[in-house]
């Protein structure tokens, strides 16, 4: 398990109306354009999960445990749903359509499956 975070270059402004460029407050990309035109990394904004930076992340051990449990439950649920979607080595399109009411997405999935779907 590895955890790291990236800070924006500037803190959030109190008044957003006076801000012309929000990238310095919202952008967490560490890439920087150097004077010679080459690219580098602004690594001082990189926070690693070690003793020094842990408190700066604003999360507790309870938050980490909660996040781990949620991740395990989500992965387990996805795995169980995937098993339900496959019956006798075939995709259960009826079950999928009953769970997802987005016709465009259903068509995309069915094209990948090699079938077409008629919508009510």
Secondary structure as the mmCIF struct_conf table of DSSP 4:
data_model
#
loop_
_struct_conf.conf_type_id
_struct_conf.id
_struct_conf.beg_label_comp_id
_struct_conf.beg_label_asym_id
_struct_conf.beg_label_seq_id
_struct_conf.end_label_comp_id
_struct_conf.end_label_asym_id
_struct_conf.end_label_seq_id
STRN STRN1 UNK A 4 UNK A 6
BEND BEND1 UNK A 9 UNK A 10
HELX_LH_PP_P HELX_LH_PP_P1 UNK A 11 UNK A 13
BEND BEND2 UNK A 14 UNK A 14
BEND BEND3 UNK A 16 UNK A 16
TURN_TY1_P TURN_TY1_P1 UNK A 17 UNK A 18
BEND BEND4 UNK A 20 UNK A 20
HELX_RH_AL_P HELX_RH_AL_P1 UNK A 23 UNK A 26
STRN STRN2 UNK A 31 UNK A 33
TURN_TY1_P TURN_TY1_P2 UNK A 35 UNK A 36
BEND BEND5 UNK A 37 UNK A 37
STRN STRN3 UNK A 39 UNK A 41
HELX_RH_3T_P HELX_RH_3T_P1 UNK A 43 UNK A 45
STRN STRN4 UNK A 46 UNK A 48
BEND BEND6 UNK A 49 UNK A 50
HELX_RH_AL_P HELX_RH_AL_P2 UNK A 51 UNK A 54
HELX_RH_3T_P HELX_RH_3T_P2 UNK A 55 UNK A 57
TURN_TY1_P TURN_TY1_P3 UNK A 58 UNK A 58
HELX_RH_AL_P HELX_RH_AL_P3 UNK A 61 UNK A 85
STRN STRN5 UNK A 86 UNK A 87
TURN_TY1_P TURN_TY1_P4 UNK A 88 UNK A 89
STRN STRN6 UNK A 90 UNK A 91
HELX_RH_AL_P HELX_RH_AL_P4 UNK A 93 UNK A 99
HELX_RH_AL_P HELX_RH_AL_P5 UNK A 103 UNK A 113
TURN_TY1_P TURN_TY1_P5 UNK A 114 UNK A 114
#
